[in-house]
C-alpha cells in the first residue's frame, strides 16, 4: 500500500535542453504571421477534420512551440487542408500554409534521417 506513484502528477515543465526548434524556425522564416497567434480557438472550432477526428489545430501550435516533433508529426497527418481555419482567423494567419510548412519540414528531416 506504500506505492502511491499514481498520485504524483507528471511534470509539465519544458526541458529547453531537449527543445527541438528546427521546425518552428523553419515555419517562422516563411510565415511570420504565426508569431501573432493568440490561440483563440477559432480555427479549431471551424475545422472539418476536427469535427470528424480528434484533430486540434491549437494542439499543433502548442506542439510546434514546445518542439514536440513526435506529437506534431502524428497530429499533422489528420489535416484535410480545407482552409476554413485561415478564413476565420482574427489575426489573418495563413494557418493552412503553417500546416503545410510543418508537413514539408518534417518530410525533409525524415529524408535526411535527422528525426
N, CA and C of each residue as an Amber inpcrd file, in Angstrom:
protein
   345
   0.8100000  -1.2070000   0.0000000   0.0000000   0.0000000   0.0000000
   0.8490000   1.2660000   0.0000000   2.1690000   1.0990000   0.0340000
   3.0540000   2.2550000   0.0470000   3.3200000   2.8020000  -1.3470000
   2.9020000   2.1000000  -2.3920000   3.1610000   2.5340000  -3.7560000
   2.0230000   3.4310000  -4.2360000   2.1770000   4.7200000  -4.0360000
   1.1490000   5.6880000  -4.4440000   1.6700000   6.6070000  -5.5470000
   2.4420000   6.0350000  -6.4790000   3.0070000   6.8220000  -7.5720000
   1.9520000   7.4490000  -8.4690000   0.7800000   6.8440000  -8.5330000
  -0.2680000   7.3850000  -9.3950000  -0.7740000   8.7270000  -8.9010000
  -0.4970000   9.0590000  -7.6380000  -0.9240000  10.3510000  -7.1010000
   0.0390000  11.4790000  -7.4550000   1.2420000  11.1290000  -7.9120000
   2.2240000  12.1470000  -8.2750000   1.9440000  12.6150000  -9.6980000
   1.6390000  13.8950000  -9.8760000   1.3570000  14.3770000 -11.2390000
   2.6140000  14.3590000 -12.1010000   2.4210000  14.0830000 -13.3710000
   3.5290000  14.0790000 -14.3190000   3.9850000  15.5200000 -14.5500000
   5.2700000  15.7230000 -14.6060000   5.8340000  17.0550000 -14.7820000
   5.4230000  17.6260000 -16.1470000   5.0140000  18.8800000 -16.1460000
   4.6420000  19.5650000 -17.3740000   5.6670000  20.6370000 -17.7290000
   6.7990000  20.5760000 -17.0660000   7.8640000  21.5410000 -17.2750000
   8.5540000  21.2830000 -18.6120000   8.8650000  22.3380000 -19.3190000
   9.5430000  22.2290000 -20.6070000  11.0500000  22.1750000 -20.3630000
  11.6760000  21.1440000 -20.8940000  13.1180000  20.9990000 -20.7840000
  13.7510000  21.6260000 -22.0200000  14.3060000  22.8200000 -21.8680000
  14.8400000  23.5440000 -23.0090000  16.1050000  22.9070000 -23.5750000
  16.7430000  22.0140000 -22.8160000  17.8930000  21.2890000 -23.3510000
  17.4640000  20.2910000 -24.4100000  16.2210000  19.8140000 -24.3220000
  15.6910000  18.8470000 -25.2820000  14.7960000  19.5170000 -26.3250000
  14.6930000  20.8240000 -26.2840000  13.7930000  21.5670000 -27.1610000
  14.2880000  21.5110000 -28.6050000  13.4330000  21.0600000 -29.4990000
  13.7780000  20.9500000 -30.9150000  13.0540000  22.0570000 -31.6790000
  13.7890000  23.1140000 -32.0020000  13.1570000  24.2690000 -32.6460000
  13.3890000  24.3160000 -34.1480000  13.8480000  23.2320000 -34.7510000
  14.1260000  23.2370000 -36.1910000  12.8650000  23.4930000 -37.0130000
  11.7610000  22.9100000 -36.6110000  10.5210000  23.0820000 -37.3630000
   9.9380000  24.4770000 -37.1140000   9.9580000  24.9180000 -35.8630000
   9.4380000  26.2500000 -35.5300000  10.2080000  27.3330000 -36.2840000
  11.5240000  27.2490000 -36.2970000  12.3280000  28.2430000 -37.0170000
  12.0120000  28.2400000 -38.5100000  11.8550000  27.0510000 -39.0640000
  11.5260000  26.9140000 -40.4930000  10.1850000  27.5890000 -40.8040000
   9.1970000  27.3430000 -39.9680000   7.8620000  27.9200000 -40.1850000
   7.9000000  29.4360000 -40.0360000   8.5610000  29.9300000 -39.0010000
   8.5890000  31.3800000 -38.7590000   9.3590000  32.1400000 -39.8260000
  10.3340000  31.5090000 -40.4550000  11.0440000  32.1490000 -41.5640000
  10.1240000  32.3830000 -42.7510000   9.1940000  31.4720000 -42.9550000
   8.3500000  31.5120000 -44.1430000   6.9370000  32.0400000 -43.8900000
   6.5040000  32.0240000 -42.6400000   5.1570000  32.5060000 -42.2970000
   5.2410000  33.2620000 -40.9650000   5.7030000  34.5140000 -41.0530000
   5.9210000  35.3250000 -39.8570000   4.6370000  35.6330000 -39.1140000
   3.5200000  35.5670000 -39.7820000   2.2430000  35.8850000 -39.1420000
   1.9120000  34.9220000 -38.0030000   2.5490000  33.7440000 -37.9930000
   2.2880000  32.7680000 -36.9270000   2.7050000  33.3010000 -35.5530000
   3.6060000  34.2670000 -35.5370000   4.0250000  34.8830000 -34.2740000
   2.8660000  35.5830000 -33.5620000   1.8840000  36.0320000 -34.3220000
   0.7730000  36.7810000 -33.7280000  -0.3720000  35.8850000 -33.2380000
  -0.2310000  34.5640000 -33.3870000  -1.2900000  33.6540000 -32.9440000
  -1.4920000  33.7680000 -31.4400000  -2.7410000  33.9580000 -31.0240000
  -3.0560000  34.0790000 -29.6090000  -3.8250000  32.8590000 -29.1070000
  -3.8970000  31.8140000 -29.9170000  -4.5680000  30.5530000 -29.5570000
  -6.0090000  30.7790000 -29.1160000  -6.7310000  31.5500000 -29.9040000
  -8.1230000  31.8730000 -29.5570000  -9.0540000  30.6770000 -29.7410000
  -8.7000000  29.7780000 -30.6740000  -9.5020000  28.5830000 -30.8880000
 -10.4940000  28.6770000 -32.0240000 -10.5460000  29.7950000 -32.7130000
 -11.4680000  29.9310000 -33.8420000 -11.1790000  28.9060000 -34.9210000
  -9.9150000  28.6510000 -35.1520000  -9.5120000  27.6800000 -36.1820000
  -9.9720000  26.2740000 -35.8040000  -9.8110000  25.9230000 -34.5560000
 -10.2030000  24.5920000 -34.0910000 -11.7170000  24.4250000 -34.1250000
 -12.4430000  25.4940000 -33.8290000 -13.9080000  25.4150000 -33.8010000
 -14.5070000  25.1840000 -35.1820000 -13.8670000  25.6890000 -36.2270000
 -14.4230000  25.5580000 -37.5760000 -13.8190000  24.4120000 -38.3680000
 -12.8580000  23.7250000 -37.8100000 -12.1000000  22.7030000 -38.5250000
 -12.9560000  21.4920000 -38.9030000 -12.9780000  21.1660000 -40.1900000
 -13.7170000  19.9890000 -40.6700000 -13.1050000  18.7040000 -40.1420000
 -11.7880000  18.6180000 -40.1520000 -11.1140000  17.4200000 -39.6500000
 -11.3410000  17.2680000 -38.1540000 -11.4180000  18.3780000 -37.4420000
 -11.6710000  18.3460000 -36.0050000 -13.0590000  17.8310000 -35.6680000
 -14.0090000  18.0360000 -36.5750000 -15.3560000  17.5220000 -36.3570000
 -15.4440000  16.0270000 -36.6050000 -14.5260000  15.4950000 -37.4120000
 -14.5640000  14.0770000 -37.7810000 -13.5540000  13.2260000 -37.0170000
 -12.4770000  13.8440000 -36.5420000 -11.4190000  13.1210000 -35.8320000
 -11.0630000  13.8870000 -34.5630000  -9.9910000  13.4810000 -33.9400000
  -9.5180000  14.1720000 -32.7300000  -8.5070000  15.2670000 -33.0660000
  -8.5190000  15.7540000 -34.3020000  -7.5950000  16.7830000 -34.7630000
  -7.8460000  18.1010000 -34.0480000  -6.7690000  18.7710000 -33.6430000
  -6.8730000  20.0310000 -32.9260000  -5.7390000  20.9450000 -33.3820000
  -6.0750000  22.0250000 -34.0280000  -5.0600000  22.9340000 -34.5530000
  -4.3160000  23.6360000 -33.4190000  -5.0020000  23.9320000 -32.3370000
  -4.3280000  24.5600000 -31.2030000  -3.2620000  23.6350000 -30.6260000
  -3.5250000  22.3360000 -30.6640000  -2.5420000  21.3600000 -30.1910000
  -1.3030000  21.3780000 -31.0900000  -1.5100000  21.6010000 -32.3800000
  -0.3840000  21.7030000 -33.3130000   0.4810000  22.9160000 -32.9580000
  -0.1570000  24.0430000 -32.7050000   0.5880000  25.2430000 -32.3350000
   1.3870000  25.0540000 -31.0540000   0.7780000  24.3930000 -30.0830000
   1.4580000  24.1380000 -28.8170000   2.6260000  23.1760000 -28.9970000
   2.4070000  22.1090000 -29.7480000   3.4870000  21.1440000 -30.0040000
   4.6190000  21.7860000 -30.7880000   4.2730000  22.6670000 -31.7100000
   5.2810000  23.3670000 -32.5040000   6.1240000  24.2750000 -31.6190000
   5.4790000  25.0100000 -30.7510000   6.2060000  25.9240000 -29.8670000
   7.0160000  25.1900000 -28.8030000   6.5800000  24.0110000 -28.4290000
   7.3080000  23.2100000 -27.4390000   8.3870000  22.3420000 -28.0650000
   8.3980000  22.2410000 -29.3820000   9.3940000  21.4210000 -30.0520000
   9.1140000  19.9340000 -29.9440000   7.8600000  19.5770000 -29.7380000
   7.4670000  18.1800000 -29.5870000   7.1640000  17.5980000 -30.9670000
   8.1940000  17.1320000 -31.6390000   8.0960000  16.6970000 -33.0270000
   7.2520000  15.4390000 -33.1750000   7.3490000  14.5270000 -32.2270000
   6.6040000  13.2680000 -32.3280000   5.0960000  13.5190000 -32.3630000
   4.5920000  14.2860000 -31.3990000   3.1610000  14.6070000 -31.3740000
   2.7600000  15.4180000 -32.6050000   3.6310000  16.3010000 -33.0240000
   3.3560000  17.1650000 -34.1690000   3.2050000  16.3600000 -35.4450000
   4.1030000  15.4150000 -35.6780000   4.0440000  14.6310000 -36.9130000
   2.8270000  13.7070000 -36.9410000   2.3830000  13.2310000 -35.7890000
   1.1830000  12.3940000 -35.7320000  -0.0760000  13.2190000 -35.9730000
  -0.1350000  14.3950000 -35.3750000  -1.3330000  15.2360000 -35.4480000
  -1.4960000  15.8690000 -36.8310000  -0.3980000  16.2270000 -37.4620000
  -0.4360000  16.9510000 -38.7340000  -1.0360000  16.1140000 -39.8590000
  -0.9570000  14.8080000 -39.7500000  -1.4740000  13.9140000 -40.7870000
  -3.0040000  13.9390000 -40.8730000  -3.6640000  14.4560000 -39.8750000
  -5.1290000  14.4790000 -39.8500000  -5.7330000  15.6670000 -40.5960000
  -4.9170000  16.6560000 -40.9260000  -5.4190000  17.8730000 -41.5750000
  -5.9070000  17.5690000 -42.9900000  -7.0540000  18.1460000 -43.3530000
  -7.6380000  17.9520000 -44.6820000  -7.3420000  19.1360000 -45.6140000
  -6.6340000  20.1510000 -45.1380000  -6.2630000  21.3390000 -45.9160000
  -7.4690000  22.0250000 -46.5500000  -8.5750000  22.0950000 -45.8270000
  -9.7800000  22.7240000 -46.3700000  -9.6790000  24.2550000 -46.3560000
  -8.9120000  24.8280000 -45.4240000  -8.7040000  26.2670000 -45.3820000
  -9.6910000  27.0470000 -44.5400000 -10.6360000  26.3830000 -43.8920000
 -11.5990000  27.1000000 -43.0460000 -10.8970000  27.8320000 -41.9100000
  -9.8410000  27.2350000 -41.3920000  -9.0940000  27.8370000 -40.2860000
  -8.5410000  29.2050000 -40.6870000  -8.0340000  29.2980000 -41.8890000
  -7.4590000  30.5420000 -42.3820000  -8.5330000  31.6110000 -42.5630000
  -9.7100000  31.1980000 -42.9870000 -10.8040000  32.1500000 -43.2180000
 -11.3090000  32.7970000 -41.9380000 -11.3070000  32.0690000 -40.8200000
 -11.8830000  32.5910000 -39.5830000 -10.8650000  33.2140000 -38.6450000
  -9.5970000  33.1230000 -38.9580000  -8.5580000  33.6180000 -38.0570000
  -8.6490000  35.1400000 -37.8990000  -8.8260000  35.6400000 -36.6660000
  -8.9340000  37.0900000 -36.4570000  -7.6130000  37.8250000 -36.6590000
  -6.4990000  37.1080000 -36.6800000  -5.1860000  37.7110000 -36.8690000
  -4.6580000  37.5330000 -38.2900000  -5.5050000  37.0050000 -39.1730000
  -5.1400000  36.7770000 -40.5850000  -3.8810000  35.9210000 -40.7450000
  -3.7860000  34.8810000 -39.9340000  -2.6740000  33.9380000 -40.0530000
  -3.0540000  32.9060000 -41.0980000  -2.1640000  32.6380000 -42.0030000
  -2.4070000  31.6290000 -43.0230000  -2.0980000  30.2580000 -42.4020000
  -3.0330000  29.7380000 -41.6450000  -2.8350000  28.5080000 -40.8780000
  -2.6300000  27.3190000 -41.8050000  -3.3260000  27.3070000 -42.9080000
  -3.1470000  26.2100000 -43.8640000  -1.7040000  26.1690000 -44.3590000
  -1.1150000  27.3240000 -44.5960000   0.2840000  27.3800000 -45.0060000
   1.2090000  26.9220000 -43.8700000   0.8840000  27.2790000 -42.6350000
   1.6780000  26.8430000 -41.4810000   1.6820000  25.3170000 -41.4070000
   0.5120000  24.7150000 -41.5500000   0.4090000  23.2530000 -41.5020000
   1.1850000  22.6320000 -42.6560000   1.0810000  23.2280000 -43.8280000
   1.8130000  22.7260000 -44.9940000   3.3280000  22.8280000 -44.7880000
   3.7800000  23.9390000 -44.2060000   5.2120000  24.1070000 -43.9310000
   5.7110000  23.0990000 -42.9020000   4.9040000  22.8400000 -41.8910000
   5.2770000  21.8420000 -40.8820000   5.4260000  20.4770000 -41.5380000
   4.4460000  20.1290000 -42.3410000   4.4670000  18.8310000 -43.0220000
   5.6930000  18.7170000 -43.9340000   5.9870000  19.7900000 -44.6580000
   7.1300000  19.8070000 -45.5730000   8.4370000  19.6570000 -44.8030000
   8.5780000  20.3750000 -43.7020000   9.8170000  20.3220000 -42.9160000
  10.0140000  18.9540000 -42.2720000   8.9520000  18.3470000 -41.7850000
   9.0520000  17.0110000 -41.2040000   9.5020000  16.0280000 -42.2650000
   8.9640000  16.1450000 -43.4720000   9.3640000  15.2540000 -44.5650000
  10.8410000  15.4520000 -44.9100000  11.3010000  16.7050000 -44.9140000
  12.7100000  16.9820000 -45.1760000  13.6130000  16.3630000 -44.1190000
  13.2400000  16.5370000 -42.8730000  14.0450000  15.9950000 -41.7730000
  14.0750000  14.4720000 -41.7940000  12.9440000  13.8720000 -42.1630000
  12.8980000  12.3990000 -42.2470000  13.7620000  11.9060000 -43.4040000
  13.7400000  12.6040000 -44.5320000  14.5450000  12.1750000 -45.6770000
  16.0370000  12.3410000 -45.4080000  16.3930000  13.2910000 -44.5590000
  17.7910000  13.5000000 -44.1890000  18.1950000  12.6360000 -42.9910000
  17.2640000  11.8230000 -42.5170000  17.4660000  10.9800000 -41.3220000
  17.8530000  11.8180000 -40.1090000  17.2830000  13.0130000 -40.0230000
  17.5630000  13.9190000 -38.9020000  16.5140000  13.8270000 -37.8090000
  15.4870000  13.0020000 -38.0240000  14.4510000  12.8110000 -36.9920000
  14.5810000  11.4770000 -36.3530000
